Amino acid sequence: MFNKNDKKTEFKKTQEKRDKEFEERVIEVDRVCRTVKGGKRMRFRALVAVGDKNGKVGIGIGKAQEVMPAVQKAVTTAKNNMIQVPIVNDTIPHEIKLFYGGAKIILLPAKTGTSVIAGSSIRPIVELAGIKNILSKVLGSSNKINNAKATIIAFKNLRKSNNVENSYRLNKVTTVEKGKSNENKRAETNKKK
């Protein structure tokens, strides 16, 4: 018969395996204030990237009254919002330009040996995705949350194909309004016509 201690240790071991499966990086921790009747209420907001360095990556945002609970909430959110990134020869399959809110990012495939050339909010996401060679540029906004979200959306829009030129335009510019995808915008414009 199993006793309770055996079940607890077994649960802890499986939980440790799951935790070791993904690596976490804190991109940003901010102190945010909200004005209420009695004064100001301070909280912390954390932006965290989680990935397995094998094509799966996600980001999450968490808020709490202390830093550690905010980071834990962000990690939970990131693990629930994981995406699969297509990787070809340790880089992305094609170039992509993306506008998200005020953020404008450009991701370019790079030759072997180039390494990761990326800014502060793109670098941890790219490294946790397992991409070893990439060129990137952040234009427009310096807001780390918008840049991180733009990177994730850009990874979602990547196409994995042997002949990329036939299936996808290399210099495609994708514009995403906050809360709206390209499909939703097309549907709205078709309704107006």
C-alpha positions as CSV (number, residue, x, y, z in Angstrom):
1,M,0.0,0.0,0.0
2,F,1.1,3.6,-0.7
3,N,1.2,6.0,2.1
4,K,0.7,9.8,1.8
5,N,4.4,10.6,1.9
6,D,5.1,8.4,-1.2
7,K,2.3,10.2,-3.1
8,K,3.6,13.6,-2.1
9,T,7.2,12.8,-3.2
10,E,6.0,11.4,-6.4
11,F,3.9,14.6,-7.1
12,K,6.9,16.8,-6.3
13,K,9.1,14.8,-8.7
14,T,6.7,15.2,-11.6
15,Q,6.3,18.9,-10.8
16,E,10.1,19.4,-10.7
17,K,10.4,17.6,-14.1
18,R,7.7,19.9,-15.6
19,D,9.4,23.0,-14.1
20,K,12.8,21.9,-15.5
21,E,11.3,21.4,-18.9
22,F,10.9,25.2,-19.4
23,E,13.4,28.0,-18.7
24,E,12.1,31.3,-17.4
25,R,13.5,34.8,-17.9
26,V,12.2,38.0,-16.3
27,I,12.2,40.7,-19.0
28,E,10.9,43.6,-16.9
29,V,9.5,44.4,-13.4
30,D,7.7,47.7,-13.0
31,R,6.2,49.4,-9.9
32,V,2.7,50.7,-10.9
33,C,0.5,52.9,-8.8
34,R,-3.2,53.3,-8.8
35,T,-4.8,56.4,-7.2
36,V,-7.7,55.6,-4.9
37,K,-9.7,57.6,-2.3
38,G,-7.2,57.0,0.5
39,G,-4.1,57.7,-1.6
40,K,-2.0,55.6,-3.9
41,R,-2.0,51.8,-4.1
42,M,1.3,50.3,-5.2
43,R,1.6,47.0,-7.0
44,F,4.3,45.3,-9.1
45,R,3.9,44.2,-12.8
46,A,6.2,41.5,-14.2
47,L,6.8,40.5,-17.8
48,V,8.2,37.0,-18.1
49,A,9.3,34.9,-21.1
50,V,9.2,31.0,-20.8
51,G,10.6,28.6,-23.3
52,D,12.1,25.1,-23.8
53,K,14.9,26.2,-26.3
54,N,13.3,23.8,-28.8
55,G,10.7,25.9,-30.6
56,K,8.2,26.5,-27.8
57,V,8.0,29.9,-26.3
58,G,5.5,32.2,-24.5
59,I,5.2,35.4,-22.6
60,G,3.1,36.4,-19.6
61,I,2.3,39.5,-17.5
62,G,1.4,39.3,-13.8
63,K,0.5,41.9,-11.2
64,A,0.7,41.5,-7.4
65,Q,1.5,43.5,-4.3
66,E,5.0,41.9,-4.2
67,V,7.5,41.0,-6.8
68,M,7.7,37.2,-6.4
69,P,3.9,36.6,-6.7
70,A,3.8,38.9,-9.7
71,V,6.6,36.8,-11.4
72,Q,4.8,33.5,-10.5
73,K,1.5,34.7,-12.0
74,A,3.4,35.9,-15.2
75,V,5.1,32.4,-15.5
76,T,1.7,30.7,-15.2
77,T,0.2,32.9,-17.9
78,A,3.2,32.4,-20.1
79,K,3.0,28.6,-19.8
80,N,-0.7,28.8,-20.8
81,N,0.1,30.9,-23.9
82,M,2.9,28.9,-25.5
83,I,3.3,28.9,-29.2
84,Q,5.4,26.8,-31.6
85,V,8.1,28.7,-33.6
86,P,9.2,27.3,-36.9
87,I,13.0,27.0,-36.9
88,V,15.0,26.2,-40.1
89,N,18.8,25.7,-39.7
90,D,18.8,27.5,-36.3
91,T,17.1,30.6,-37.7
92,I,13.7,31.7,-38.8
93,P,12.5,30.6,-42.3
94,H,12.0,34.1,-43.8
95,E,12.0,37.9,-43.1
96,I,9.0,39.5,-41.3
97,K,8.1,43.0,-40.4
98,L,5.4,43.7,-37.9
99,F,3.6,46.7,-36.5
100,Y,1.8,46.3,-33.2
101,G,0.4,49.4,-31.6
102,G,3.4,51.8,-31.5
103,A,5.9,48.9,-31.8
104,K,7.6,48.2,-35.1
105,I,9.9,45.2,-35.3
106,I,11.9,43.5,-38.1
107,L,13.1,39.9,-37.8
108,L,15.6,38.7,-40.4
109,P,17.1,35.2,-40.9
110,A,20.9,35.0,-40.5
111,K,23.7,32.8,-41.6
112,T,25.3,30.2,-39.2
113,G,27.7,31.9,-36.9
114,T,25.9,35.3,-36.8
115,S,24.5,34.6,-33.3
116,V,21.5,36.5,-31.8
117,I,21.5,40.2,-32.6
118,A,18.4,41.5,-30.8
119,G,17.3,44.2,-28.5
120,S,16.5,43.9,-24.8
121,S,12.9,42.7,-25.0
122,I,13.3,40.5,-28.2
123,R,16.5,38.7,-27.1
124,P,15.1,36.6,-24.2
125,I,12.2,35.5,-26.3
126,V,14.4,34.5,-29.3
127,E,16.9,32.7,-27.1
128,L,14.2,30.8,-25.2
129,A,12.6,29.8,-28.5
130,G,15.9,28.1,-29.5
131,I,16.8,30.4,-32.4
132,K,20.6,30.7,-32.5
133,N,21.1,33.0,-35.5
134,I,18.8,36.0,-36.1
135,L,19.0,39.7,-36.9
136,S,16.4,42.0,-35.5
137,K,15.6,45.7,-35.1
138,V,13.1,47.5,-32.9
139,L,11.7,50.7,-34.4
140,G,9.1,53.0,-33.0
141,S,8.1,52.3,-29.4
142,S,10.5,51.3,-26.7
143,N,7.7,49.8,-24.6
144,K,9.0,46.3,-23.7
145,I,5.5,44.8,-23.3
146,N,4.4,45.9,-26.8
147,N,7.8,44.8,-28.3
148,A,7.5,41.4,-26.6
149,K,3.9,40.9,-27.9
150,A,4.9,42.0,-31.4
151,T,7.7,39.4,-31.3
152,I,5.2,36.6,-30.4
153,I,2.8,37.7,-33.1
154,A,5.6,37.8,-35.6
155,F,6.6,34.2,-34.6
156,K,2.9,33.2,-35.1
157,N,2.9,34.6,-38.6
158,L,6.0,32.8,-39.7
159,R,5.4,30.0,-42.3
160,K,7.6,26.9,-42.4
161,S,8.1,25.8,-46.0
162,N,10.9,24.5,-48.2
163,N,10.0,27.0,-50.9
164,V,9.2,30.2,-48.9
165,E,9.0,32.5,-51.9
166,N,6.1,30.6,-53.5
167,S,4.1,30.3,-50.3
168,Y,4.8,33.7,-48.6
169,R,6.1,37.1,-49.7
170,L,9.5,37.7,-48.1
171,N,9.0,41.4,-47.4
172,K,5.4,41.1,-46.0
173,V,4.5,43.8,-43.6
174,T,1.9,42.8,-41.0
175,T,-0.1,45.4,-39.1
176,V,-1.9,44.3,-36.0
177,E,-4.1,46.6,-34.0
178,K,-4.3,45.8,-30.3
179,G,-7.1,43.3,-29.9
180,K,-7.7,42.8,-33.6
181,S,-6.1,40.3,-36.0
182,N,-5.8,40.8,-39.8
183,E,-8.7,38.4,-40.3
184,N,-11.0,40.5,-38.1
185,K,-10.1,43.7,-39.9
186,R,-10.7,42.1,-43.3
187,A,-14.1,40.9,-42.2
188,E,-14.9,44.4,-41.0
189,T,-13.9,46.0,-44.3
190,N,-16.0,43.5,-46.2
191,K,-19.0,44.3,-44.1
192,K,-18.6,48.0,-44.8
193,K,-18.6,47.4,-48.6
